[in-house]
Amino acid sequence: MTVATAGIPTPTDEQVMWLVKQEGDPEVFARLVHRWQQPLQRLCWRMTGDPHQAEDLTQTAFLKVFAQRAAWEPGGRFSTFLWRVALNLCHDELRRVRRRSELPLQALETPEGGGRDLVDGGAAPDSAAAQRDQGEQVRRALLALSPIHREVLILRHYEGFKFHEIASLLRVPEGTVKSRMAEGLTHLGRRLGHLREAGADASVRAAE
């Protein structure tokens, strides 16, 4: 495939993936990797809480998509196919983590180009530290949720997916997505309350 020139539209993900499906050219597939590597890595980071594992899962997801190129349906969106593969890998990794009784809390800083947060952005300089602390609490609370609740909140609030898009991605009814969303927000609120109470208790003890 030649690189797009002036006046020639850039091929869509689906057009590129169609060529990959037909020709199996890894150099053509590299265009999709370049477009989607950073967003996919953010998704895996938010699901696992581990930036190094997120890199590995991202690479594995691309390798798996390329290996499964014949299974890609031209009528579907490439991003849906890619996201589904990555989320399945994240769920597999989280099951392994649970079996090892490890907590995926190694990294709590927002990844570059992190997208929307569950707390308000645009903080004034004098409140930036408080906003960072609040963002850390949200990320800790998010990682404490079950994976099925976590993924819905991530897809909706960080990635900006609509409910029907999430339903298509997860292959569940839209009503199920909305139910998980409501449950996830309830659990998130409770977890945030516990974290803030713990932080207040620590501050009191430090002042004594």
Residue frames as a rotation matrix with the C-alpha (Angstrom) as fourth column:
MET 1
0.581 0.814 0.000 0.00
0.814 -0.581 0.000 0.00
0.000 0.000 -1.000 0.00
THR 2
-0.335 -0.689 0.642 1.40
0.644 -0.665 -0.378 3.42
0.688 0.286 0.667 -0.89
VAL 3
-0.598 0.060 -0.799 1.40
0.674 -0.501 -0.543 6.27
-0.433 -0.864 0.259 1.57
ALA 4
0.468 0.865 0.182 -1.46
0.853 -0.388 -0.348 8.72
-0.230 0.319 -0.920 1.10
THR 5
-0.710 -0.659 0.248 -0.53
0.703 -0.680 0.207 11.87
0.032 0.322 0.946 -0.81
ALA 6
-0.766 0.399 -0.504 -2.11
-0.154 -0.875 -0.458 15.30
-0.624 -0.273 0.733 -0.99
GLY 7
-0.367 0.738 -0.566 -5.67
-0.930 -0.292 0.222 15.13
-0.001 0.608 0.794 -2.25
ILE 8
-0.224 0.257 -0.940 -5.92
-0.210 0.929 0.304 11.37
0.952 0.265 -0.154 -1.61
PRO 9
0.554 0.515 0.654 -7.89
-0.718 -0.103 0.688 10.39
0.422 -0.851 0.313 1.52
THR 10
-0.600 -0.714 0.361 -6.08
-0.795 0.480 -0.371 8.43
0.092 -0.510 -0.856 4.18
PRO 11
-0.351 0.486 -0.801 -7.36
-0.110 0.828 0.550 4.83
0.930 0.281 -0.237 4.15
THR 12
0.414 0.572 0.708 -9.69
-0.820 -0.103 0.562 3.96
0.395 -0.813 0.427 6.98
ASP 13
-0.351 -0.483 0.802 -8.82
-0.815 0.579 -0.009 1.30
-0.460 -0.657 -0.597 9.54
GLU 14
0.387 0.630 0.673 -11.26
-0.207 0.771 -0.603 -1.02
-0.898 0.094 0.429 7.86
GLN 15
0.910 -0.104 -0.401 -9.72
-0.403 0.005 -0.915 -0.51
0.098 0.995 -0.037 4.42
VAL 16
-0.071 -0.996 0.047 -6.24
-0.952 0.054 -0.302 -1.18
0.298 -0.066 -0.952 5.78
MET 17
-0.309 -0.010 0.951 -7.43
-0.625 0.756 -0.195 -4.26
-0.717 -0.655 -0.240 7.68
TRP 18
0.791 0.606 0.078 -9.12
-0.302 0.499 -0.812 -5.55
-0.532 0.619 0.578 4.53
LEU 19
0.538 -0.686 -0.489 -5.76
-0.657 0.022 -0.753 -5.46
0.528 0.727 -0.439 2.74
VAL 20
-0.424 -0.682 0.596 -4.14
-0.905 0.352 -0.241 -7.17
-0.045 -0.641 -0.766 5.72
LYS 21
0.188 0.611 0.769 -6.86
-0.468 0.744 -0.477 -9.85
-0.863 -0.270 0.426 5.62
GLN 22
0.951 0.264 -0.159 -6.33
-0.246 0.337 -0.909 -10.39
-0.186 0.904 0.385 1.90
GLU 23
0.604 -0.776 -0.183 -2.55
-0.312 -0.019 -0.950 -10.05
0.733 0.631 -0.253 1.63
GLY 24
0.875 -0.246 -0.416 -1.22
0.481 0.529 0.699 -10.75
0.048 -0.812 0.581 5.13
ASP 25
0.156 -0.844 0.514 1.36
0.438 -0.407 -0.801 -7.99
0.885 0.350 0.307 4.75
PRO 26
0.224 -0.095 -0.970 2.93
0.973 -0.041 0.229 -7.08
-0.062 -0.995 0.083 8.15
GLU 27
-0.834 -0.552 -0.013 4.14
0.548 -0.830 0.105 -3.74
-0.068 0.081 0.994 6.78
VAL 28
-0.415 0.788 0.454 0.56
0.017 -0.493 0.870 -2.75
0.910 0.368 0.191 5.96
PHE 29
0.451 0.593 -0.667 -0.57
0.639 0.307 0.705 -3.92
0.623 -0.744 -0.240 9.40
ALA 30
-0.435 -0.721 -0.540 2.13
0.900 -0.328 -0.287 -1.70
0.029 -0.611 0.791 10.94
ARG 31
-0.697 0.260 0.668 0.00
0.008 -0.929 0.371 1.30
0.717 0.264 0.645 9.95
LEU 32
0.430 0.901 -0.066 -2.75
0.005 0.071 0.997 0.09
0.903 -0.429 0.026 12.28
VAL 33
0.244 -0.441 -0.864 -0.24
0.939 0.330 0.097 -0.54
0.242 -0.835 0.494 15.03
HIS 34
-0.780 -0.594 0.198 1.03
0.553 -0.801 -0.227 3.03
0.294 -0.068 0.953 14.68
ARG 35
-0.350 0.736 0.579 -2.52
-0.220 -0.665 0.713 4.44
0.911 0.122 0.395 14.87
TRP 36
0.556 0.831 -0.026 -3.74
-0.279 0.216 0.936 2.36
0.783 -0.512 0.352 17.80
GLN 37
-0.118 -0.674 -0.729 -0.74
0.506 0.591 -0.628 1.44
0.855 -0.443 0.271 19.93
GLN 38
-0.903 -0.302 0.304 -0.97
-0.063 -0.609 -0.791 4.32
0.424 -0.733 0.531 22.40
PRO 39
-0.128 0.919 0.374 -4.77
-0.908 -0.260 0.329 4.19
0.399 -0.298 0.867 22.92
LEU 40
0.537 0.331 -0.776 -4.66
-0.141 0.942 0.304 0.42
0.832 -0.054 0.552 23.34
GLN 41
-0.425 -0.773 -0.471 -1.82
0.455 0.267 -0.850 0.67
0.782 -0.575 0.238 25.85
ARG 42
-0.746 0.240 0.622 -3.83
-0.573 -0.707 -0.414 3.18
0.340 -0.665 0.665 27.89
LEU 43
0.337 0.928 -0.160 -6.78
-0.739 0.366 0.565 0.80
0.583 -0.072 0.809 27.89
CYS 44
0.368 -0.266 -0.891 -4.64
0.317 0.937 -0.149 -2.10
0.874 -0.227 0.429 29.13
TRP 45
-0.743 -0.655 0.140 -2.99
0.145 -0.361 -0.921 0.14
0.654 -0.664 0.363 31.72
ARG 46
-0.435 0.653 0.620 -6.35
-0.844 -0.536 -0.027 1.20
0.315 -0.535 0.784 33.14
MET 47
0.568 0.678 -0.467 -7.59
-0.492 0.735 0.468 -2.37
0.660 -0.036 0.750 33.20
THR 48
0.458 -0.460 -0.760 -4.52
0.522 0.832 -0.189 -3.89
0.719 -0.310 0.621 34.88
GLY 49
0.994 -0.109 0.031 -2.93
-0.095 -0.650 0.754 -0.97
-0.062 -0.752 -0.656 36.74
ASP 50
0.313 -0.928 0.203 0.50
0.308 0.301 0.903 -2.12
-0.899 -0.220 0.380 35.57
PRO 51
0.567 -0.069 -0.821 2.22
-0.637 -0.669 -0.384 -0.05
-0.522 0.740 -0.423 32.82
HIS 52
-0.544 -0.829 -0.129 4.76
-0.749 0.411 0.520 -2.76
-0.378 0.380 -0.845 32.00
GLN 53
-0.565 0.436 0.701 2.11
0.342 0.897 -0.282 -5.42
-0.751 0.080 -0.655 31.71
ALA 54
0.500 0.774 -0.389 0.07
-0.006 -0.446 -0.895 -3.01
-0.866 0.450 -0.219 29.59
GLU 55
-0.003 -0.591 -0.807 2.94
-0.923 -0.310 0.230 -2.81
-0.386 0.745 -0.544 27.09
ASP 56
-0.884 -0.366 0.290 3.16
-0.273 0.909 0.316 -6.60
-0.379 0.200 -0.904 26.90
LEU 57
-0.210 0.898 0.387 -0.61
0.436 0.440 -0.785 -7.00
-0.875 0.004 -0.484 26.54
THR 58
0.453 0.336 -0.826 -0.69
-0.467 -0.700 -0.540 -4.38
-0.759 0.631 -0.160 23.78
GLN 59
-0.440 -0.701 -0.560 1.98
-0.875 0.194 0.444 -6.19
-0.203 0.686 -0.699 21.80
THR 60
-0.856 0.158 0.492 0.21
0.112 0.986 -0.122 -9.51
-0.505 -0.049 -0.862 22.36
ALA 61
0.146 0.982 -0.117 -3.10
0.129 -0.136 -0.982 -8.00
-0.981 0.128 -0.147 21.21
PHE 62
0.284 -0.083 -0.955 -1.61
-0.846 -0.491 -0.209 -6.80
-0.451 0.867 -0.210 17.93
LEU 63
-0.779 -0.614 -0.127 0.09
-0.610 0.698 0.375 -10.14
-0.142 0.369 -0.918 17.34
LYS 64
-0.616 0.619 0.487 -3.18
0.306 0.758 -0.576 -11.94
-0.726 -0.206 -0.656 17.99
VAL 65
0.379 0.767 -0.517 -5.18
-0.226 -0.465 -0.856 -9.64
-0.897 0.441 -0.003 15.71
PHE 66
-0.100 -0.484 -0.869 -2.68
-0.977 -0.117 0.178 -10.18
-0.188 0.867 -0.461 12.91
ALA 67
-0.940 -0.274 0.202 -2.77
-0.258 0.961 0.103 -13.94
-0.222 0.044 -0.974 13.48
GLN 68
-0.399 0.883 0.250 -6.59
0.563 0.450 -0.693 -13.85
-0.724 -0.136 -0.677 13.43
ARG 69
-0.709 0.061 -0.702 -6.85
-0.403 -0.852 0.333 -11.51
-0.578 0.519 0.629 10.42
ALA 70
-0.906 0.371 -0.204 -8.85
-0.005 0.474 0.881 -14.09
0.423 0.799 -0.427 8.46
ALA 71
-0.434 0.768 -0.471 -11.55
0.900 0.388 -0.197 -14.00
0.032 -0.509 -0.860 11.16
TRP 72
-0.714 0.158 -0.682 -12.06
0.093 -0.944 -0.317 -10.24
-0.694 -0.290 0.660 10.86
GLU 73
0.020 0.828 0.561 -15.42
0.925 0.198 -0.326 -9.38
-0.381 0.525 -0.761 9.33
PRO 74
-0.756 -0.393 0.523 -15.27
0.605 -0.724 0.331 -6.49
0.249 0.567 0.785 6.80
GLY 75
0.077 0.883 0.463 -18.71
0.414 -0.451 0.791 -5.28
0.907 0.131 -0.400 7.93
GLY 76
0.740 0.181 -0.648 -17.46
0.671 -0.126 0.731 -4.54
0.051 -0.975 -0.214 11.44
ARG 77
0.825 -0.479 0.300 -15.28
-0.462 -0.877 -0.130 -1.77
0.326 -0.032 -0.945 12.82
PHE 78
0.164 -0.866 -0.473 -11.62
0.172 0.497 -0.850 -2.66
0.971 0.058 0.230 13.19
SER 79
-0.499 -0.394 0.772 -11.41
-0.593 -0.494 -0.636 -0.83
0.631 -0.775 0.013 16.52
THR 80
0.458 0.734 0.500 -14.18
-0.886 0.333 0.323 -3.03
0.070 -0.591 0.803 17.97
PHE 81
0.818 -0.229 -0.527 -12.28
0.054 0.944 -0.326 -6.15
0.572 0.239 0.785 16.90
LEU 82
-0.167 -0.982 0.084 -9.04
0.087 -0.099 -0.991 -4.81
0.982 -0.159 0.102 18.37
TRP 83
-0.301 0.115 0.946 -10.58
-0.847 -0.488 -0.210 -3.62
0.437 -0.865 0.245 21.64
ARG 84
0.753 0.653 0.080 -12.35
-0.628 0.677 0.385 -6.95
0.197 -0.340 0.919 22.15
VAL 85
0.517 -0.655 -0.551 -9.09
0.310 0.743 -0.593 -8.89
0.798 0.135 0.587 21.74
ALA 86
-0.458 -0.758 0.464 -7.28
-0.136 -0.456 -0.880 -6.55
0.878 -0.466 0.106 24.16
LEU 87
0.008 0.542 0.840 -10.03
-0.958 -0.235 0.161 -6.72
0.285 -0.807 0.518 26.80
ASN 88
0.893 0.291 -0.344 -10.07
-0.229 0.951 0.209 -10.51
0.388 -0.107 0.915 26.65
LEU 89
0.084 -0.948 -0.306 -6.31
0.389 0.314 -0.866 -10.52
0.917 -0.046 0.395 27.23
CYS 90
-0.480 -0.209 0.852 -6.74
-0.561 -0.674 -0.481 -8.12
0.674 -0.709 0.206 30.15
HIS 91
0.528 0.748 0.402 -9.37
-0.818 0.322 0.476 -10.38
0.227 -0.580 0.782 31.71
ASP 92
0.729 -0.340 -0.594 -7.03
0.227 0.939 -0.259 -13.37
0.646 0.053 0.761 31.33
GLU 93
-0.338 -0.925 0.176 -4.22
0.174 -0.245 -0.954 -11.44
0.925 -0.291 0.243 33.01
LEU 94
-0.232 0.320 0.919 -6.45
-0.841 -0.540 -0.024 -10.25
0.488 -0.778 0.395 35.86
ARG 95
0.849 0.510 -0.135 -7.50
-0.400 0.790 0.465 -13.85
0.344 -0.341 0.875 36.52
ARG 96
0.307 -0.825 -0.474 -3.84
0.508 0.563 -0.651 -14.82
0.804 -0.041 0.593 36.75
VAL 97
-0.497 -0.478 0.724 -3.19
-0.270 -0.708 -0.653 -11.92
0.824 -0.520 0.223 39.10
ARG 98
0.317 0.707 0.632 -6.05
-0.875 -0.039 0.483 -12.96
0.366 -0.706 0.606 41.36
ARG 99
0.863 -0.022 -0.505 -4.70
0.096 0.988 0.121 -16.49
0.496 -0.153 0.855 41.51
ARG 100
-0.122 -0.978 -0.172 -1.33
0.599 0.066 -0.798 -15.09
0.792 -0.200 0.577 42.60
SER 101
0.553 0.463 -0.693 -3.09
0.833 -0.323 0.450 -12.81
-0.015 -0.826 -0.564 45.13
GLU 102
-0.645 -0.762 -0.064 -1.31
0.746 -0.646 0.163 -9.77
-0.165 0.057 0.985 43.74
LEU 103
0.430 0.740 -0.517 -2.73
0.541 -0.670 -0.509 -6.26
-0.723 -0.061 -0.688 43.66
PRO 104
-0.008 -0.444 0.896 -2.17
0.987 -0.150 -0.066 -4.42
0.163 0.884 0.439 40.33
LEU 105
0.914 0.349 -0.209 -1.38
0.392 -0.891 0.227 -1.06
-0.107 -0.290 -0.951 41.89
GLN 106
0.079 -0.996 -0.041 2.19
0.930 0.059 0.364 -0.55
-0.360 -0.067 0.931 40.69
ALA 107
-0.863 -0.391 0.320 1.45
0.497 -0.771 0.398 2.60
0.091 0.503 0.860 38.70
LEU 108
0.017 0.909 -0.416 -0.97
0.885 -0.208 -0.417 5.37
-0.466 -0.361 -0.808 39.51
GLU 109
-0.506 -0.210 -0.836 0.18
-0.103 -0.948 0.301 8.25
-0.856 0.238 0.458 37.31
THR 110
0.618 0.783 -0.073 -2.03
-0.109 -0.006 -0.994 9.12
-0.778 0.622 0.081 34.36
PRO 111
-0.072 -0.657 0.750 -0.49
0.784 0.427 0.449 7.81
-0.616 0.621 0.485 31.10
GLU 112
-0.790 -0.304 -0.532 0.46
-0.053 -0.831 0.553 10.31
-0.610 0.465 0.641 28.41
GLY 113
-0.756 0.573 -0.317 -2.58
-0.509 -0.210 0.835 11.39
0.412 0.792 0.451 26.42
GLY 114
-0.982 0.177 0.059 -4.77
0.090 0.724 -0.684 9.88
-0.164 -0.667 -0.727 29.11
GLY 115
-0.496 0.859 0.125 -8.17
0.349 0.066 0.935 11.12
0.795 0.507 -0.332 27.90
ARG 116
0.098 0.654 0.750 -11.06
-0.508 -0.615 0.603 12.07
0.856 -0.440 0.272 30.13
ASP 117
-0.914 -0.360 -0.187 -10.94
0.005 0.451 -0.892 11.41
0.405 -0.817 -0.411 33.86
LEU 118
-0.066 0.910 -0.409 -13.72
0.755 0.314 0.576 10.70
0.653 -0.270 -0.708 36.32
VAL 119
0.136 0.073 -0.988 -12.86
0.776 -0.628 0.060 13.92
-0.616 -0.775 -0.142 38.16
ASP 120
0.953 0.303 -0.011 -12.99
0.240 -0.775 -0.585 17.46
-0.185 0.555 -0.811 36.81
GLY 121
0.044 -0.959 0.279 -9.95
0.999 0.036 -0.033 18.70
0.022 0.280 0.960 34.91
GLY 122
0.104 -0.073 0.992 -8.64
0.446 -0.888 -0.112 22.21
0.889 0.454 -0.060 34.33
ALA 123
0.620 0.126 -0.774 -7.66
0.784 -0.118 0.609 22.78
-0.015 -0.985 -0.172 37.93
ALA 124
0.854 -0.363 0.373 -6.08
-0.323 -0.931 -0.169 26.10
0.408 0.024 -0.912 38.94
PRO 125
-0.016 -0.968 -0.251 -2.37
-0.198 0.249 -0.948 25.89
0.980 0.035 -0.196 39.89
ASP 126
-0.518 -0.229 0.824 -3.09
-0.808 -0.185 -0.560 26.21
0.281 -0.956 -0.090 43.61
SER 127
0.312 0.678 0.666 -5.42
-0.798 0.567 -0.204 23.18
-0.516 -0.467 0.718 43.48
ALA 128
0.238 -0.263 -0.935 -3.34
-0.799 0.494 -0.342 21.01
0.552 0.829 -0.092 41.13
ALA 129
-0.806 -0.590 0.043 -1.95
-0.495 0.633 -0.595 18.91
0.324 -0.501 -0.802 43.99
ALA 130
-0.430 0.736 0.523 -5.44
-0.527 0.266 -0.807 18.26
-0.733 -0.622 0.273 45.33
GLN 131
0.508 0.610 -0.608 -6.62
-0.842 0.203 -0.500 17.27
-0.181 0.766 0.617 41.85
ARG 132
-0.215 -0.666 -0.714 -3.70
-0.693 0.619 -0.370 14.85
0.688 0.415 -0.595 41.46
ASP 133
-0.900 -0.087 0.428 -4.52
-0.406 0.530 -0.745 13.30
-0.162 -0.843 -0.512 44.82
GLN 134
0.024 0.989 0.143 -8.17
-0.650 0.124 -0.750 13.00
-0.760 -0.075 0.646 43.84
GLY 135
0.397 0.066 -0.915 -7.21
-0.877 0.322 -0.357 11.43
0.271 0.944 0.185 40.52
GLU 136
-0.674 -0.694 -0.254 -5.03
-0.550 0.700 -0.456 8.89
0.494 -0.168 -0.853 42.33
GLN 137
-0.648 0.513 0.564 -7.92
-0.434 0.360 -0.826 8.00
-0.626 -0.779 -0.011 44.61
VAL 138
0.413 0.819 -0.398 -10.19
-0.802 0.120 -0.585 7.48
-0.431 0.561 0.707 41.61
ARG 139
0.078 -0.453 -0.888 -7.63
-0.784 0.522 -0.335 5.22
0.615 0.723 -0.315 39.93
ARG 140
-0.901 -0.374 0.221 -7.18
-0.424 0.644 -0.637 3.17
0.096 -0.667 -0.738 43.11
ALA 141
-0.271 0.890 0.365 -10.93
-0.511 0.188 -0.839 2.84
-0.816 -0.414 0.404 43.49
LEU 142
0.411 0.401 -0.819 -11.28
-0.911 0.152 -0.383 1.87
-0.030 0.903 0.428 39.82
LEU 143
-0.380 -0.665 -0.643 -8.73
-0.643 0.690 -0.334 -0.90
0.665 0.286 -0.690 40.20
ALA 144
-0.867 0.108 0.487 -10.65
-0.382 0.484 -0.787 -2.23
-0.321 -0.868 -0.378 43.21
LEU 145
0.137 0.976 -0.172 -13.77
-0.880 0.040 -0.473 -2.81
-0.454 0.216 0.864 41.09
SER 146
0.188 0.008 0.982 -14.56
0.249 0.967 -0.056 -6.12
-0.950 0.255 0.180 39.44
PRO 147
-0.792 -0.601 0.102 -13.26
0.232 -0.143 0.962 -6.28
-0.564 0.786 0.253 35.85
ILE 148
-0.366 0.698 0.615 -16.78
0.915 0.148 0.376 -6.28
0.171 0.700 -0.693 34.34
HIS 149
0.704 0.566 -0.430 -17.62
0.648 -0.759 0.063 -3.02
-0.291 -0.323 -0.901 36.12
ARG 150
0.011 -0.814 -0.581 -14.18
0.194 -0.568 0.799 -1.52
-0.981 -0.122 0.152 35.52
GLU 151
-0.713 -0.367 0.597 -14.23
0.610 0.094 0.787 -2.06
-0.345 0.925 0.157 31.77
VAL 152
0.197 0.865 0.462 -17.62
0.953 -0.279 0.116 -0.37
0.229 0.417 -0.879 31.35
LEU 153
0.750 0.043 -0.660 -16.50
0.361 -0.863 0.354 2.70
-0.554 -0.504 -0.663 33.32
ILE 154
-0.300 -0.940 -0.164 -13.24
0.224 -0.237 0.945 2.87
-0.927 0.247 0.281 31.38
LEU 155
-0.596 0.089 0.798 -14.91
0.800 0.155 0.580 2.54
-0.072 0.984 -0.164 27.99
ARG 156
0.439 0.873 0.211 -17.60
0.870 -0.472 0.144 5.09
0.226 0.120 -0.967 28.85
HIS 157
0.905 0.035 -0.424 -15.72
0.252 -0.846 0.469 7.76
-0.343 -0.531 -0.775 30.81
TYR 158
0.054 -0.967 -0.250 -12.15
-0.030 -0.252 0.967 7.48
-0.998 -0.045 -0.042 29.54
GLU 159
-0.756 -0.402 0.516 -12.61
0.422 0.304 0.854 6.27
-0.500 0.864 -0.060 25.97
GLY 160
-0.621 0.532 -0.575 -15.90
-0.553 -0.818 -0.159 8.06
-0.555 0.219 0.802 25.29
PHE 161
-0.944 0.320 -0.075 -17.81
0.181 0.697 0.694 5.05
0.275 0.642 -0.716 23.95
LYS 162
-0.291 0.934 0.207 -21.60
-0.895 -0.343 0.285 5.25
0.338 -0.102 0.936 23.72
PHE 163
-0.120 0.298 0.947 -23.68
-0.721 0.629 -0.289 2.61
-0.682 -0.718 0.139 25.49
HIS 164
0.866 0.499 0.036 -24.65
-0.330 0.624 -0.709 0.84
-0.376 0.601 0.705 22.28
GLU 165
0.421 -0.803 -0.422 -20.98
-0.631 0.074 -0.772 0.76
0.651 0.591 -0.476 21.21
ILE 166
-0.465 -0.557 0.688 -19.97
-0.884 0.330 -0.331 -0.80
-0.043 -0.762 -0.646 24.51
ALA 167
0.320 0.687 0.652 -22.77
-0.556 0.694 -0.457 -3.34
-0.767 -0.217 0.604 24.15
SER 168
0.910 -0.014 -0.415 -21.52
-0.378 0.386 -0.841 -4.27
0.172 0.922 0.346 20.68
LEU 169
0.008 -1.000 -0.028 -17.94
-0.783 0.012 -0.621 -4.49
0.621 0.027 -0.783 21.89
LEU 170
-0.615 -0.254 0.746 -18.74
-0.756 0.460 -0.466 -6.66
-0.225 -0.851 -0.475 24.90
ARG 171
-0.659 0.447 -0.606 -21.45
-0.218 0.657 0.721 -8.63
0.720 0.607 -0.336 23.07
VAL 172
-0.717 0.529 -0.455 -24.04
0.660 0.305 -0.686 -8.04
-0.224 -0.792 -0.568 25.77
PRO 173
0.232 0.868 0.439 -27.41
0.899 -0.364 0.245 -6.22
0.373 0.337 -0.864 25.70
GLU 174
-0.324 -0.318 0.891 -27.32
0.124 -0.948 -0.293 -2.45
0.938 0.015 0.346 26.10
GLY 175
0.647 0.642 0.411 -29.44
-0.358 -0.219 0.907 -2.81
0.673 -0.734 0.088 29.23
THR 176
0.745 -0.462 -0.482 -26.71
0.652 0.659 0.375 -4.97
0.144 -0.593 0.792 30.76
VAL 177
-0.276 -0.869 0.410 -24.14
0.719 -0.470 -0.512 -2.28
0.638 0.154 0.755 30.02
LYS 178
-0.065 0.329 0.942 -26.26
-0.311 -0.904 0.294 0.38
0.948 -0.274 0.161 31.72
SER 179
0.908 0.406 -0.104 -26.85
-0.065 0.381 0.922 -1.90
0.414 -0.831 0.372 34.71
ARG 180
0.374 -0.859 -0.351 -23.13
0.908 0.416 -0.050 -2.57
0.189 -0.300 0.935 35.08
MET 181
-0.337 -0.458 0.823 -22.47
0.360 -0.870 -0.337 1.13
0.870 0.183 0.458 34.73
ALA 182
0.401 0.587 0.703 -24.86
-0.453 -0.540 0.709 2.00
0.796 -0.604 0.050 37.55
GLU 183
0.949 -0.076 -0.306 -23.49
0.280 0.653 0.704 -0.74
0.146 -0.754 0.640 39.78
GLY 184
0.107 -0.992 0.065 -19.92
0.897 0.068 -0.437 0.26
0.429 0.105 0.897 38.99
LEU 185
-0.219 -0.137 0.966 -20.53
-0.028 -0.989 -0.147 3.90
0.975 -0.059 0.212 39.87
THR 186
0.777 0.540 0.323 -22.17
-0.364 -0.033 0.931 2.86
0.513 -0.841 0.171 43.14
HIS 187
0.770 -0.549 -0.326 -19.22
0.638 0.679 0.364 0.65
0.021 -0.488 0.872 44.09
LEU 188
-0.122 -0.842 0.526 -16.78
0.706 -0.446 -0.550 3.34
0.697 0.304 0.649 42.95
GLY 189
0.188 0.279 0.942 -18.47
-0.326 -0.887 0.328 5.93
0.926 -0.369 -0.076 45.17
ARG 190
0.982 0.184 0.032 -18.31
-0.099 0.369 0.924 3.63
0.159 -0.911 0.381 48.18
ARG 191
0.464 -0.879 -0.107 -14.67
0.876 0.473 -0.091 2.82
0.131 -0.052 0.990 47.54
LEU 192
-0.159 -0.496 0.854 -13.79
0.343 -0.839 -0.423 6.50
0.926 0.226 0.303 47.18
GLY 193
0.621 0.457 0.637 -15.51
-0.432 -0.479 0.764 7.18
0.654 -0.749 -0.100 50.50
HIS 194
0.928 -0.316 -0.200 -13.39
0.367 0.664 0.651 4.52
-0.073 -0.677 0.732 52.19
LEU 195
0.103 -0.950 0.293 -10.19
0.904 -0.033 -0.427 5.89
0.416 0.309 0.855 50.65
ARG 196
-0.020 -0.064 0.998 -10.98
-0.030 -0.997 -0.065 9.45
0.999 -0.031 0.018 51.70
GLU 197
0.890 0.347 0.296 -11.82
-0.312 -0.012 0.950 8.35
0.333 -0.938 0.098 55.24
ALA 198
0.687 -0.701 -0.190 -8.55
0.725 0.643 0.248 6.44
-0.052 -0.308 0.950 55.42
GLY 199
-0.114 -0.741 0.662 -6.68
0.680 -0.544 -0.491 9.49
0.724 0.395 0.566 54.15
ALA 200
0.354 0.319 0.879 -8.35
-0.355 -0.824 0.441 11.74
0.865 -0.468 -0.178 56.71
ASP 201
0.998 0.012 -0.067 -7.48
0.054 0.464 0.884 9.30
0.041 -0.886 0.462 59.51
ALA 202
0.305 -0.952 0.035 -3.86
0.935 0.293 -0.199 9.21
0.179 0.094 0.979 58.37
SER 203
-0.081 -0.307 0.948 -3.72
0.232 -0.931 -0.282 13.03
0.969 0.197 0.146 58.35
VAL 204
0.736 0.411 0.538 -5.11
-0.413 -0.357 0.838 13.18
0.536 -0.839 -0.093 61.90
ARG 205
0.879 -0.438 -0.189 -2.59
0.460 0.673 0.580 10.62
-0.126 -0.597 0.793 63.13
ALA 206
0.054 -0.905 0.422 0.26
0.864 -0.170 -0.474 12.51
0.501 0.390 0.773 61.45
ALA 207
0.064 0.035 0.997 -0.82
-0.103 -0.994 0.042 15.74
0.993 -0.105 -0.060 63.17
GLU 208
0.929 0.364 -0.058 -0.92
0.004 0.146 0.989 14.18
0.369 -0.920 0.134 66.63
